[in-house]
């Protein structure tokens, strides 16, 4: 749940930051730790700060995505975790969202040790794109190929399994496919067939509660069409980092089982 909250806040920060950057950090505040997401985006009007966490409120945003249901989910989830959200924003300069986490015990800082991991370039990744629109498939595949990725284009569950009998590194999934097929359901069927859950991006033209909840069910980031290449590339990079961490954990668990016989 905590990961879901942070992912939602970081996704919003990336979406609304056209220049500058996004910073994710931790700072101590009394007997609490603040998990902070800073951005240099458009900022939020002072009059909107009190209502952006309400369902379907978009503040003064005029674009299609808005803040919508995302921050309402953040508010409800943080409430379940018994954590406060602190918000500070200057319109035109940027925002800071901080999640206040209670600390039960402060310990001595652990010495920082360097862990060498193989650096994986984005161009080495295999990406499955599932969309029922041939024009979208062509454009997305061309963009991914330009980044030296290895795209696999499919229009349905059946064609996706034919192209990728083994799990890809990242899945980019449309929501409303042909017939009764829906992106979250198709993704779930693929994961069952692969016996693995690769990171996913729900790339859809539908700005609705239905697609928002579908993304949550997939544990995916939702990105609305037409998306900016920079936003898509950033999410793919995030997925590859997540994929690498999942593999590191899996390798550790496998080694531990082997050691125990």
VEXLUM-782606 format. One record per residue: residue number from 1; residue in three letters; x, y, z of N, C-alpha, C in turn. Coordinates in steps of 0.02 Angstrom, whole numbers, plus 50000, padded with zeros to 5 digits. Example, Ala and Ser with C-alpha at 12.3 -4.5 7.8 and 13.67 -1.06 7.14 Angstrom:
<tinus>
num | residuo | n.px | n.py | n.pz | ca.px | ca.py | ca.pz | c.px | c.py | c.pz
1 | ALA | 50660 | 49716 | 50390 | 50615 | 49775 | 50390 | 50660 | 49835 | 50390
2 | SER | 50642 | 49888 | 50354 | 50684 | 49947 | 50357 | 50645 | 50002 | 50394
</tinus>
This chain:
<tinus>
num | residuo | n.px | n.py | n.pz | ca.px | ca.py | ca.pz | c.px | c.py | c.pz
1 | UNK | 50041 | 49940 | 50000 | 50000 | 50000 | 50000 | 50043 | 50063 | 50000
2 | UNK | 50096 | 50062 | 50040 | 50140 | 50120 | 50043 | 50173 | 50132 | 49975
3 | UNK | 50194 | 50078 | 49942 | 50224 | 50084 | 49875 | 50174 | 50114 | 49826
4 | UNK | 50111 | 50094 | 49831 | 50059 | 50121 | 49787 | 50051 | 50196 | 49796
5 | UNK | 50052 | 50219 | 49859 | 50045 | 50291 | 49873 | 50103 | 50329 | 49842
6 | UNK | 50164 | 50306 | 49854 | 50223 | 50340 | 49828 | 50224 | 50339 | 49751
7 | UNK | 50205 | 50282 | 49722 | 50204 | 50278 | 49649 | 50155 | 50329 | 49619
8 | UNK | 50098 | 50336 | 49651 | 50048 | 50384 | 49627 | 50074 | 50455 | 49632
9 | UNK | 50106 | 50472 | 49687 | 50133 | 50540 | 49696 | 50190 | 50554 | 49646
10 | UNK | 50234 | 50505 | 49636 | 50289 | 50514 | 49589 | 50263 | 50520 | 49518
11 | UNK | 50212 | 50480 | 49500 | 50183 | 50483 | 49433 | 50153 | 50552 | 49419
12 | UNK | 50118 | 50579 | 49468 | 50090 | 50646 | 49460 | 50146 | 50698 | 49451
13 | UNK | 50199 | 50691 | 49492 | 50254 | 50739 | 49487 | 50286 | 50737 | 49418
14 | UNK | 50298 | 50677 | 49392 | 50328 | 50671 | 49325 | 50282 | 50700 | 49272
15 | UNK | 50217 | 50685 | 49279 | 50168 | 50707 | 49229 | 50165 | 50783 | 49222
16 | UNK | 50173 | 50819 | 49278 | 50164 | 50891 | 49276 | 50229 | 50930 | 49279
17 | UNK | 50286 | 50897 | 49271 | 50350 | 50931 | 49271 | 50378 | 50932 | 49201
18 | UNK | 50374 | 50989 | 49168 | 50399 | 50995 | 49100 | 50472 | 51015 | 49098
19 | UNK | 50496 | 51048 | 49150 | 50567 | 51066 | 49154 | 50589 | 51062 | 49227
20 | UNK | 50655 | 51054 | 49237 | 50680 | 51047 | 49305 | 50684 | 50973 | 49322
21 | UNK | 50652 | 50952 | 49376 | 50658 | 50882 | 49395 | 50611 | 50862 | 49451
22 | UNK | 50616 | 50799 | 49470 | 50577 | 50769 | 49524 | 50625 | 50738 | 49574
23 | UNK | 50616 | 50751 | 49638 | 50660 | 50725 | 49689 | 50619 | 50685 | 49740
24 | UNK | 50641 | 50624 | 49753 | 50611 | 50582 | 49804 | 50661 | 50574 | 49860
25 | UNK | 50641 | 50592 | 49922 | 50689 | 50589 | 49977 | 50655 | 50577 | 50043
26 | UNK | 50696 | 50568 | 50095 | 50672 | 50555 | 50163 | 50706 | 50605 | 50210
27 | UNK | 50668 | 50636 | 50255 | 50697 | 50680 | 50305 | 50664 | 50667 | 50372
28 | UNK | 50702 | 50681 | 50425 | 50676 | 50671 | 50492 | 50638 | 50733 | 50515
29 | UNK | 50582 | 50722 | 50549 | 50542 | 50776 | 50576 | 50516 | 50754 | 50645
30 | UNK | 50552 | 50774 | 50697 | 50534 | 50752 | 50764 | 50538 | 50677 | 50771
31 | UNK | 50483 | 50646 | 50791 | 50482 | 50573 | 50798 | 50451 | 50540 | 50736
32 | UNK | 50450 | 50576 | 50681 | 50423 | 50548 | 50619 | 50475 | 50555 | 50564
33 | UNK | 50466 | 50515 | 50512 | 50505 | 50522 | 50451 | 50458 | 50545 | 50396
34 | UNK | 50480 | 50592 | 50356 | 50440 | 50618 | 50301 | 50467 | 50588 | 50235
35 | UNK | 50424 | 50552 | 50200 | 50440 | 50528 | 50132 | 50415 | 50582 | 50084
36 | UNK | 50462 | 50617 | 50053 | 50445 | 50678 | 50016 | 50452 | 50669 | 49940
37 | UNK | 50405 | 50696 | 49904 | 50409 | 50699 | 49831 | 50407 | 50773 | 49811
38 | UNK | 50464 | 50799 | 49787 | 50469 | 50869 | 49766 | 50468 | 50871 | 49689
39 | UNK | 50437 | 50923 | 49661 | 50442 | 50932 | 49589 | 50446 | 51006 | 49573
40 | UNK | 50468 | 51021 | 49513 | 50472 | 51090 | 49489 | 50420 | 51103 | 49435
41 | UNK | 50362 | 51072 | 49444 | 50309 | 51077 | 49395 | 50268 | 51141 | 49401
42 | UNK | 50206 | 51136 | 49377 | 50163 | 51195 | 49372 | 50138 | 51221 | 49440
43 | UNK | 50141 | 51179 | 49491 | 50116 | 51199 | 49556 | 50040 | 51197 | 49559
44 | UNK | 50013 | 51208 | 49618 | 49941 | 51205 | 49629 | 49918 | 51270 | 49661
45 | UNK | 49863 | 51297 | 49636 | 49837 | 51359 | 49663 | 49819 | 51350 | 49737
46 | UNK | 49829 | 51402 | 49777 | 49817 | 51399 | 49849 | 49745 | 51379 | 49864
47 | UNK | 49698 | 51404 | 49826 | 49628 | 51389 | 49838 | 49611 | 51316 | 49823
48 | UNK | 49654 | 51282 | 49784 | 49641 | 51213 | 49765 | 49671 | 51162 | 49813
49 | UNK | 49717 | 51183 | 49855 | 49753 | 51136 | 49898 | 49707 | 51096 | 49943
50 | UNK | 49653 | 51127 | 49966 | 49609 | 51093 | 50012 | 49563 | 51042 | 49980
51 | UNK | 49557 | 51043 | 49914 | 49508 | 50999 | 49882 | 49536 | 50951 | 49830
52 | UNK | 49602 | 50953 | 49818 | 49629 | 50910 | 49766 | 49627 | 50836 | 49785
53 | UNK | 49618 | 50821 | 49850 | 49616 | 50751 | 49871 | 49545 | 50723 | 49869
54 | UNK | 49497 | 50763 | 49846 | 49429 | 50739 | 49839 | 49421 | 50705 | 49772
55 | UNK | 49377 | 50655 | 49767 | 49369 | 50617 | 49706 | 49348 | 50662 | 49648
56 | UNK | 49384 | 50653 | 49592 | 49369 | 50686 | 49529 | 49382 | 50761 | 49529
57 | UNK | 49414 | 50787 | 49582 | 49433 | 50857 | 49583 | 49499 | 50865 | 49545
58 | UNK | 49504 | 50917 | 49503 | 49562 | 50928 | 49462 | 49596 | 50994 | 49476
59 | UNK | 49573 | 51030 | 49526 | 49601 | 51095 | 49538 | 49590 | 51139 | 49477
60 | UNK | 49638 | 51183 | 49462 | 49631 | 51227 | 49404 | 49664 | 51198 | 49343
61 | UNK | 49682 | 51132 | 49345 | 49713 | 51101 | 49287 | 49666 | 51101 | 49228
62 | UNK | 49693 | 51113 | 49169 | 49651 | 51115 | 49109 | 49666 | 51057 | 49062
63 | UNK | 49714 | 51014 | 49079 | 49729 | 50960 | 49033 | 49682 | 50901 | 49046
64 | UNK | 49687 | 50849 | 49004 | 49640 | 50794 | 49006 | 49650 | 50750 | 49067
65 | UNK | 49711 | 50743 | 49089 | 49723 | 50695 | 49143 | 49703 | 50722 | 49210
66 | UNK | 49724 | 50784 | 49225 | 49707 | 50812 | 49290 | 49733 | 50770 | 49347
67 | UNK | 49714 | 50788 | 49408 | 49733 | 50747 | 49465 | 49681 | 50692 | 49478
68 | UNK | 49618 | 50706 | 49455 | 49566 | 50655 | 49455 | 49561 | 50614 | 49517
69 | UNK | 49555 | 50548 | 49507 | 49544 | 50502 | 49562 | 49609 | 50484 | 49598
70 | UNK | 49667 | 50497 | 49566 | 49731 | 50475 | 49594 | 49744 | 50498 | 49665
71 | UNK | 49736 | 50563 | 49678 | 49750 | 50588 | 49745 | 49697 | 50568 | 49795
72 | UNK | 49637 | 50554 | 49771 | 49585 | 50529 | 49817 | 49605 | 50459 | 49842
73 | UNK | 49634 | 50419 | 49797 | 49658 | 50353 | 49817 | 49717 | 50360 | 49865
74 | UNK | 49761 | 50409 | 49852 | 49817 | 50422 | 49898 | 49791 | 50439 | 49967
75 | UNK | 49740 | 50482 | 49970 | 49713 | 50503 | 50035 | 49683 | 50444 | 50072
76 | UNK | 49643 | 50403 | 50037 | 49611 | 50346 | 50071 | 49663 | 50294 | 50094
77 | UNK | 49712 | 50281 | 50051 | 49763 | 50231 | 50069 | 49805 | 50254 | 50128
78 | UNK | 49826 | 50317 | 50127 | 49866 | 50343 | 50183 | 49826 | 50343 | 50247
79 | UNK | 49760 | 50353 | 50242 | 49718 | 50350 | 50301 | 49716 | 50279 | 50329
80 | UNK | 49713 | 50230 | 50285 | 49714 | 50160 | 50307 | 49780 | 50144 | 50342
81 | UNK | 49834 | 50175 | 50319 | 49900 | 50163 | 50349 | 49912 | 50207 | 50411
82 | UNK | 49862 | 50249 | 50427 | 49867 | 50295 | 50484 | 49926 | 50342 | 50475
83 | UNK | 49932 | 50370 | 50415 | 49986 | 50417 | 50399 | 49956 | 50482 | 50372
84 | UNK | 49989 | 50537 | 50387 | 49966 | 50603 | 50364 | 50001 | 50622 | 50299
85 | UNK | 49966 | 50662 | 50258 | 49997 | 50689 | 50197 | 50003 | 50764 | 50206
86 | UNK | 50063 | 50790 | 50198 | 50076 | 50862 | 50203 | 50089 | 50888 | 50133
87 | UNK | 50055 | 50943 | 50117 | 50060 | 50970 | 50049 | 50082 | 51043 | 50051
88 | UNK | 50130 | 51059 | 50010 | 50153 | 51128 | 50002 | 50164 | 51141 | 49928
89 | UNK | 50138 | 51196 | 49903 | 50145 | 51209 | 49831 | 50145 | 51284 | 49819
90 | UNK | 50185 | 51304 | 49770 | 50186 | 51373 | 49746 | 50169 | 51372 | 49672
91 | UNK | 50115 | 51403 | 49654 | 50092 | 51401 | 49584 | 50146 | 51429 | 49538
92 | UNK | 50162 | 51390 | 49487 | 50212 | 51411 | 49438 | 50283 | 51391 | 49457
93 | UNK | 50293 | 51364 | 49518 | 50360 | 51346 | 49540 | 50368 | 51272 | 49559
94 | UNK | 50315 | 51241 | 49584 | 50321 | 51171 | 49601 | 50284 | 51152 | 49664
95 | UNK | 50288 | 51088 | 49682 | 50250 | 51062 | 49739 | 50292 | 51013 | 49779
96 | UNK | 50271 | 51003 | 49842 | 50300 | 50951 | 49884 | 50243 | 50914 | 49919
97 | UNK | 50242 | 50848 | 49909 | 50197 | 50805 | 49946 | 50239 | 50763 | 49993
98 | UNK | 50221 | 50763 | 50057 | 50260 | 50726 | 50106 | 50214 | 50678 | 50145
99 | UNK | 50235 | 50616 | 50150 | 50198 | 50566 | 50187 | 50231 | 50557 | 50254
100 | UNK | 50194 | 50571 | 50308 | 50222 | 50568 | 50375 | 50217 | 50497 | 50403
101 | UNK | 50276 | 50467 | 50416 | 50279 | 50398 | 50438 | 50305 | 50395 | 50510
102 | UNK | 50267 | 50367 | 50556 | 50291 | 50362 | 50626 | 50352 | 50316 | 50631
103 | UNK | 50399 | 50334 | 50673 | 50459 | 50294 | 50683 | 50458 | 50266 | 50754
104 | UNK | 50462 | 50202 | 50761 | 50459 | 50170 | 50827 | 50526 | 50172 | 50863
105 | UNK | 50580 | 50170 | 50825 | 50646 | 50171 | 50856 | 50697 | 50198 | 50807
106 | UNK | 50736 | 50247 | 50831 | 50791 | 50273 | 50791 | 50854 | 50234 | 50807
107 | UNK | 50887 | 50209 | 50758 | 50947 | 50169 | 50769 | 51009 | 50204 | 50742
108 | UNK | 51066 | 50174 | 50754 | 51129 | 50200 | 50728 | 51131 | 50189 | 50653
109 | UNK | 51147 | 50240 | 50614 | 51148 | 50231 | 50541 | 51196 | 50175 | 50521
110 | UNK | 51174 | 50133 | 50475 | 51215 | 50079 | 50450 | 51268 | 50108 | 50402
111 | UNK | 51328 | 50080 | 50404 | 51379 | 50103 | 50357 | 51357 | 50089 | 50285
112 | UNK | 51371 | 50137 | 50242 | 51351 | 50131 | 50172 | 51402 | 50089 | 50135
113 | UNK | 51380 | 50035 | 50106 | 51424 | 49992 | 50067 | 51402 | 49993 | 49994
114 | UNK | 51450 | 49992 | 49951 | 51435 | 49994 | 49880 | 51418 | 49924 | 49855
115 | UNK | 51361 | 49917 | 49822 | 51341 | 49854 | 49793 | 51341 | 49861 | 49718
116 | UNK | 51386 | 49825 | 49686 | 51391 | 49829 | 49614 | 51339 | 49785 | 49582
117 | UNK | 51300 | 49815 | 49539 | 51250 | 49778 | 49501 | 51262 | 49791 | 49427
118 | UNK | 51249 | 49742 | 49385 | 51257 | 49754 | 49313 | 51210 | 49809 | 49290
119 | UNK | 51237 | 49856 | 49253 | 51196 | 49912 | 49227 | 51163 | 49890 | 49163
120 | UNK | 51097 | 49894 | 49163 | 51061 | 49872 | 49104 | 51037 | 49933 | 49065
121 | UNK | 51057 | 49936 | 49003 | 51035 | 49991 | 48961 | 50963 | 49981 | 48941
122 | UNK | 50928 | 50037 | 48931 | 50857 | 50032 | 48913 | 50848 | 49995 | 48847
123 | UNK | 50898 | 50000 | 48803 | 50891 | 49969 | 48737 | 50895 | 49893 | 48737
124 | UNK | 50911 | 49863 | 48793 | 50915 | 49790 | 48796 | 50849 | 49757 | 48815
125 | UNK | 50798 | 49798 | 48829 | 50736 | 49771 | 48856 | 50688 | 49749 | 48801
126 | UNK | 50650 | 49696 | 48817 | 50598 | 49672 | 48772 | 50531 | 49697 | 48799
127 | UNK | 50493 | 49732 | 48757 | 50431 | 49765 | 48778 | 50373 | 49738 | 48737
128 | UNK | 50323 | 49711 | 48771 | 50262 | 49688 | 48738 | 50211 | 49745 | 48738
129 | UNK | 50186 | 49763 | 48678 | 50135 | 49815 | 48671 | 50071 | 49782 | 48647
130 | UNK | 50017 | 49790 | 48686 | 49952 | 49760 | 48667 | 49902 | 49816 | 48656
131 | UNK | 49877 | 49822 | 48594 | 49829 | 49874 | 48577 | 49790 | 49851 | 48516
132 | UNK | 49725 | 49866 | 48513 | 49685 | 49843 | 48456 | 49685 | 49893 | 48398
133 | UNK | 49721 | 49949 | 48406 | 49725 | 50000 | 48353 | 49791 | 49992 | 48316
134 | UNK | 49790 | 49970 | 48253 | 49852 | 49960 | 48216 | 49895 | 50023 | 48211
135 | UNK | 49863 | 50081 | 48206 | 49902 | 50143 | 48200 | 49940 | 50157 | 48265
136 | UNK | 49908 | 50144 | 48322 | 49942 | 50154 | 48386 | 49999 | 50104 | 48393
137 | UNK | 49987 | 50042 | 48374 | 50040 | 49991 | 48378 | 50100 | 50011 | 48336
138 | UNK | 50087 | 50035 | 48275 | 50142 | 50055 | 48230 | 50181 | 50113 | 48259
139 | UNK | 50145 | 50164 | 48284 | 50179 | 50223 | 48311 | 50218 | 50207 | 48374
140 | UNK | 50188 | 50168 | 48419 | 50222 | 50150 | 48481 | 50283 | 50107 | 48468
141 | UNK | 50276 | 50058 | 48423 | 50333 | 50015 | 48407 | 50389 | 50054 | 48375
142 | UNK | 50372 | 50102 | 48332 | 50424 | 50143 | 48300 | 50462 | 50184 | 48352
143 | UNK | 50425 | 50211 | 48401 | 50457 | 50250 | 48454 | 50503 | 50207 | 48497
144 | UNK | 50479 | 50147 | 48515 | 50520 | 50102 | 48555 | 50582 | 50079 | 48517
145 | UNK | 50574 | 50067 | 48453 | 50631 | 50047 | 48412 | 50682 | 50103 | 48407
146 | UNK | 50658 | 50165 | 48405 | 50703 | 50223 | 48403 | 50745 | 50225 | 48466
147 | UNK | 50718 | 50202 | 48522 | 50755 | 50199 | 48586 | 50796 | 50135 | 48591
148 | UNK | 50798 | 50097 | 48536 | 50835 | 50034 | 48533 | 50807 | 49980 | 48580
149 | UNK | 50743 | 49986 | 48594 | 50708 | 49933 | 48630 | 50687 | 49878 | 48581
150 | UNK | 50664 | 49823 | 48607 | 50642 | 49767 | 48565 | 50566 | 49759 | 48573
151 | UNK | 50526 | 49795 | 48533 | 50453 | 49793 | 48541 | 50422 | 49731 | 48509
152 | UNK | 50370 | 49705 | 48541 | 50329 | 49651 | 48515 | 50257 | 49675 | 48515
153 | UNK | 50225 | 49679 | 48457 | 50159 | 49709 | 48451 | 50105 | 49655 | 48444
154 | UNK | 50053 | 49661 | 48486 | 49999 | 49613 | 48485 | 49932 | 49650 | 48491
155 | UNK | 49879 | 49618 | 48468 | 49813 | 49649 | 48470 | 49766 | 49613 | 48519
156 | UNK | 49787 | 49556 | 48546 | 49742 | 49517 | 48588 | 49782 | 49472 | 48634
157 | UNK | 49748 | 49438 | 48678 | 49780 | 49390 | 48723 | 49814 | 49334 | 48682
158 | UNK | 49778 | 49309 | 48632 | 49804 | 49253 | 48592 | 49869 | 49274 | 48556
159 | UNK | 49868 | 49330 | 48522 | 49928 | 49351 | 48485 | 49984 | 49370 | 48532
160 | UNK | 49968 | 49395 | 48591 | 50020 | 49413 | 48640 | 50057 | 49350 | 48664
161 | UNK | 50019 | 49296 | 48677 | 50050 | 49234 | 48698 | 50091 | 49202 | 48642
162 | UNK | 50069 | 49211 | 48580 | 50108 | 49185 | 48524 | 50174 | 49221 | 48517
163 | UNK | 50172 | 49287 | 48524 | 50233 | 49328 | 48516 | 50279 | 49322 | 48576
164 | UNK | 50250 | 49316 | 48636 | 50289 | 49314 | 48698 | 50269 | 49254 | 48741
165 | UNK | 50292 | 49195 | 48723 | 50276 | 49137 | 48765 | 50310 | 49141 | 48833
166 | UNK | 50363 | 49181 | 48837 | 50397 | 49193 | 48902 | 50387 | 49267 | 48919
167 | UNK | 50391 | 49285 | 48984 | 50376 | 49353 | 49004 | 50425 | 49404 | 48976
168 | UNK | 50400 | 49461 | 48950 | 50444 | 49515 | 48927 | 50469 | 49554 | 48988
169 | UNK | 50509 | 49605 | 48975 | 50534 | 49646 | 49030 | 50482 | 49697 | 49052
170 | UNK | 50442 | 49722 | 49004 | 50390 | 49772 | 49018 | 50330 | 49758 | 48974
171 | UNK | 50270 | 49770 | 49001 | 50208 | 49764 | 48962 | 50175 | 49833 | 48957
172 | UNK | 50160 | 49855 | 48896 | 50121 | 49916 | 48885 | 50053 | 49894 | 48859
173 | UNK | 50001 | 49906 | 48898 | 49936 | 49876 | 48886 | 49882 | 49930 | 48876
174 | UNK | 49845 | 49924 | 48821 | 49785 | 49966 | 48812 | 49730 | 49938 | 48857
175 | UNK | 49679 | 49977 | 48870 | 49626 | 49952 | 48915 | 49571 | 49918 | 48875
176 | UNK | 49540 | 49953 | 48828 | 49482 | 49926 | 48793 | 49505 | 49895 | 48727
177 | UNK | 49508 | 49829 | 48726 | 49529 | 49792 | 48667 | 49468 | 49769 | 48628
178 | UNK | 49477 | 49726 | 48579 | 49420 | 49703 | 48538 | 49375 | 49657 | 48579
179 | UNK | 49311 | 49658 | 48561 | 49263 | 49614 | 48594 | 49257 | 49631 | 48668
180 | UNK | 49257 | 49579 | 48709 | 49250 | 49588 | 48781 | 49317 | 49592 | 48817
181 | UNK | 49372 | 49590 | 48780 | 49437 | 49591 | 48812 | 49453 | 49659 | 48842
182 | UNK | 49477 | 49659 | 48904 | 49498 | 49720 | 48938 | 49571 | 49711 | 48960
183 | UNK | 49607 | 49766 | 48961 | 49678 | 49764 | 48973 | 49698 | 49731 | 49038
184 | UNK | 49662 | 49747 | 49093 | 49680 | 49718 | 49157 | 49669 | 49642 | 49158
185 | UNK | 49614 | 49619 | 49125 | 49600 | 49548 | 49122 | 49652 | 49511 | 49080
186 | UNK | 49668 | 49540 | 49022 | 49718 | 49510 | 48977 | 49785 | 49506 | 49012
187 | UNK | 49804 | 49560 | 49047 | 49867 | 49560 | 49084 | 49868 | 49505 | 49137
188 | UNK | 49813 | 49497 | 49172 | 49809 | 49444 | 49223 | 49816 | 49374 | 49192
189 | UNK | 49784 | 49363 | 49133 | 49790 | 49298 | 49100 | 49861 | 49286 | 49076
190 | UNK | 49894 | 49338 | 49051 | 49963 | 49331 | 49029 | 50009 | 49313 | 49088
191 | UNK | 49999 | 49347 | 49143 | 50040 | 49333 | 49203 | 50031 | 49261 | 49226
192 | UNK | 49969 | 49236 | 49223 | 49957 | 49166 | 49242 | 49993 | 49118 | 49195
193 | UNK | 49991 | 49134 | 49130 | 50025 | 49091 | 49081 | 50100 | 49094 | 49090
194 | UNK | 50127 | 49153 | 49104 | 50199 | 49161 | 49113 | 50224 | 49137 | 49181
195 | UNK | 50177 | 49132 | 49229 | 50196 | 49120 | 49299 | 50245 | 49174 | 49324
196 | UNK | 50231 | 49234 | 49302 | 50272 | 49293 | 49321 | 50231 | 49355 | 49309
197 | UNK | 50249 | 49409 | 49342 | 50213 | 49473 | 49336 | 50262 | 49528 | 49318
198 | UNK | 50277 | 49537 | 49254 | 50322 | 49591 | 49234 | 50288 | 49659 | 49246
199 | UNK | 50328 | 49712 | 49257 | 50299 | 49779 | 49267 | 50258 | 49800 | 49207
200 | UNK | 50205 | 49839 | 49220 | 50159 | 49857 | 49166 | 50142 | 49931 | 49167
201 | UNK | 50124 | 49956 | 49108 | 50099 | 50025 | 49099 | 50032 | 50019 | 49064
202 | UNK | 49980 | 50048 | 49094 | 49914 | 50049 | 49062 | 49910 | 50113 | 49020
203 | UNK | 49917 | 50105 | 48954 | 49916 | 50162 | 48908 | 49847 | 50165 | 48876
204 | UNK | 49807 | 50214 | 48897 | 49737 | 50215 | 48876 | 49714 | 50286 | 48861
205 | UNK | 49664 | 50291 | 48818 | 49634 | 50356 | 48803 | 49577 | 50373 | 48849
206 | UNK | 49559 | 50326 | 48893 | 49500 | 50334 | 48937 | 49521 | 50362 | 49005
207 | UNK | 49502 | 50423 | 49018 | 49514 | 50454 | 49083 | 49453 | 50441 | 49127
208 | UNK | 49451 | 50384 | 49160 | 49391 | 50364 | 49197 | 49410 | 50327 | 49260
209 | UNK | 49361 | 50321 | 49305 | 49371 | 50283 | 49366 | 49386 | 50210 | 49350
210 | UNK | 49354 | 50185 | 49297 | 49363 | 50115 | 49277 | 49436 | 50101 | 49260
211 | UNK | 49468 | 50145 | 49221 | 49538 | 50132 | 49203 | 49585 | 50146 | 49261
212 | UNK | 49566 | 50193 | 49306 | 49606 | 50206 | 49365 | 49610 | 50144 | 49409
213 | UNK | 49552 | 50113 | 49420 | 49551 | 50053 | 49462 | 49583 | 49994 | 49427
214 | UNK | 49578 | 49992 | 49360 | 49611 | 49938 | 49322 | 49687 | 49943 | 49332
215 | UNK | 49713 | 50004 | 49330 | 49786 | 50014 | 49340 | 49806 | 49991 | 49410
216 | UNK | 49765 | 50007 | 49460 | 49780 | 49985 | 49529 | 49779 | 49909 | 49533
217 | UNK | 49730 | 49877 | 49500 | 49726 | 49804 | 49501 | 49787 | 49772 | 49468
218 | UNK | 49814 | 49805 | 49417 | 49873 | 49780 | 49382 | 49938 | 49799 | 49417
219 | UNK | 49933 | 49841 | 49469 | 49992 | 49870 | 49501 | 50034 | 49906 | 49448
220 | UNK | 50000 | 49943 | 49405 | 50031 | 49977 | 49348 | 50022 | 50052 | 49353
221 | UNK | 50063 | 50088 | 49315 | 50054 | 50160 | 49307 | 50007 | 50172 | 49248
222 | UNK | 49958 | 50216 | 49257 | 49913 | 50234 | 49202 | 49940 | 50296 | 49167
223 | UNK | 49942 | 50293 | 49100 | 49965 | 50349 | 49060 | 49914 | 50360 | 49005
224 | UNK | 49890 | 50422 | 48999 | 49837 | 50436 | 48950 | 49865 | 50452 | 48882
225 | UNK | 49831 | 50426 | 48830 | 49847 | 50443 | 48761 | 49816 | 50511 | 48745
226 | UNK | 49848 | 50551 | 48704 | 49915 | 50542 | 48678 | 49966 | 50562 | 48732
227 | UNK | 50014 | 50518 | 48745 | 50063 | 50532 | 48797 | 50126 | 50563 | 48767
228 | UNK | 50162 | 50599 | 48808 | 50226 | 50627 | 48785 | 50278 | 50572 | 48784
229 | UNK | 50323 | 50571 | 48735 | 50376 | 50521 | 48734 | 50418 | 50521 | 48798
230 | UNK | 50430 | 50581 | 48826 | 50470 | 50586 | 48887 | 50437 | 50549 | 48945
231 | UNK | 50371 | 50557 | 48953 | 50335 | 50524 | 49007 | 50336 | 50448 | 48998
232 | UNK | 50326 | 50425 | 48935 | 50327 | 50353 | 48922 | 50396 | 50324 | 48935
233 | UNK | 50448 | 50359 | 48912 | 50516 | 50334 | 48923 | 50533 | 50331 | 48998
234 | UNK | 50511 | 50382 | 49035 | 50524 | 50383 | 49108 | 50491 | 50323 | 49142
235 | UNK | 50429 | 50308 | 49123 | 50393 | 50252 | 49154 | 50425 | 50185 | 49135
236 | UNK | 50448 | 50179 | 49072 | 50482 | 50118 | 49052 | 50546 | 50108 | 49093
237 | UNK | 50583 | 50162 | 49102 | 50644 | 50159 | 49142 | 50629 | 50137 | 49214
238 | UNK | 50575 | 50165 | 49242 | 50554 | 50146 | 49310 | 50536 | 50072 | 49312
239 | UNK | 50501 | 50048 | 49261 | 50482 | 49977 | 49258 | 50543 | 49932 | 49255
240 | UNK | 50594 | 49953 | 49217 | 50655 | 49912 | 49211 | 50692 | 49909 | 49277
241 | UNK | 50693 | 49965 | 49314 | 50724 | 49964 | 49381 | 50686 | 49916 | 49426
242 | UNK | 50619 | 49920 | 49424 | 50578 | 49875 | 49465 | 50590 | 49802 | 49445
243 | UNK | 50595 | 49789 | 49380 | 50607 | 49722 | 49355 | 50674 | 49695 | 49382
244 | UNK | 50725 | 49738 | 49380 | 50791 | 49717 | 49405 | 50790 | 49702 | 49479
245 | UNK | 50753 | 49743 | 49519 | 50748 | 49730 | 49591 | 50711 | 49665 | 49605
246 | UNK | 50658 | 49652 | 49567 | 50620 | 49590 | 49577 | 50664 | 49529 | 49563
247 | UNK | 50706 | 49534 | 49511 | 50750 | 49479 | 49494 | 50804 | 49468 | 49547
248 | UNK | 50828 | 49524 | 49575 | 50878 | 49519 | 49628 | 50850 | 49483 | 49689
249 | UNK | 50788 | 49500 | 49708 | 50755 | 49467 | 49765 | 50744 | 49393 | 49749
250 | UNK | 50722 | 49378 | 49688 | 50709 | 49308 | 49669 | 50774 | 49267 | 49671
251 | UNK | 50829 | 49297 | 49645 | 50893 | 49261 | 49646 | 50915 | 49248 | 49718
252 | UNK | 50904 | 49297 | 49763 | 50923 | 49288 | 49833 | 50883 | 49232 | 49865
253 | UNK | 50818 | 49230 | 49851 | 50775 | 49179 | 49879 | 50794 | 49110 | 49853
254 | UNK | 50811 | 49106 | 49788 | 50831 | 49043 | 49759 | 50896 | 49018 | 49790
255 | UNK | 50943 | 49064 | 49801 | 51007 | 49045 | 49832 | 50997 | 49021 | 49904
256 | UNK | 50951 | 49054 | 49939 | 50938 | 49035 | 50009 | 50907 | 48966 | 50012
257 | UNK | 50861 | 48951 | 49967 | 50830 | 48883 | 49966 | 50882 | 48830 | 49950
258 | UNK | 50928 | 48846 | 49903 | 50980 | 48799 | 49885 | 51026 | 48785 | 49944
259 | UNK | 51042 | 48838 | 49982 | 51086 | 48831 | 50039 | 51054 | 48787 | 50094
260 | UNK | 50987 | 48791 | 50098 | 50952 | 48752 | 50149 | 50940 | 48680 | 50127
261 | UNK | 50957 | 48667 | 50063 | 50947 | 48599 | 50038 | 50875 | 48587 | 50018
</tinus>
